[in-house]
């Protein structure tokens, strides 16, 4: 086992194992911009990591929203009209995400467009910036 690890460390360049951590919206934005035209392996690794971070965060928002909705309105317990009435009384708001989901390219464009219009928010955490960009793109239903 140790031989395999040593061999992997020799064969795999260290740049593949290193990436710039993403904390703020600015970190995420800078790394996503690298995906437009990566100049070297480090930029490719950082942009790929940033895309994975973005994908995971968006998937998390969608999953939590669906889980929340399914818990409040179990299948076949209410009509669509009753759900809408109940939602209004609860002041329930949901992102109006398309049924087919969001592609990686769409996510990148949504995020980059949002933070370019709101650069003052780049100092916020990356997850907050992602959520705000989704709300801006898909609004509240």
Protein Blocks (a to p, Z undefined) as FASTA:
>chain_A
ZZmmmmmmmmpcfklmpccddfblmlmmmmmmmmmopcbfklmmmmmmmmmmmmmmmmmm
mmmmmmmmmmmmgghkbcfklmmmmmmmnopacddddfklpafklmmmmmmmmmmmmmml
mmpcfklmmmmmmmmmnopZZ
